[in-house]
Amino acid sequence: MTTGYVVDLENGHDGYCVESLVSVTYCGETFDPAAVDREIYAIDRGEGHPHNYLCYECSKADSRKIRGAVRGETT
C-alpha cells in the first residue's frame, strides 16, 4: 500500500521529507521536483526500509492541519 511522495533533499534533515504540495514538504522545504527523485511513500514496509527514516519535522507534522491551512481553513 502506498500514499503520497517522499523526497531525499540531502538538506541535513536526516531522512526523507514528505511532500505536502508539489515542490513543498511538510517541514516547509521547497525544491525543484525536476531536480530530485520523488518516490511513492511506502507504508506497511519492512523494518529496514529507508522510508522508515523521515525528517523529524515531517514525521511530527499534522497533515490535516497543513492541508487545511493550504485550503484557507482555520480552526
Secondary structure, 3 states (H helix, E strand, C coil): CEEEEEECCCCCCCCEEEEEECCEECCCCECCCCCCCEEEEECCCCCCCHHHCECHHHHHCCHHHHHHHHCCCCC
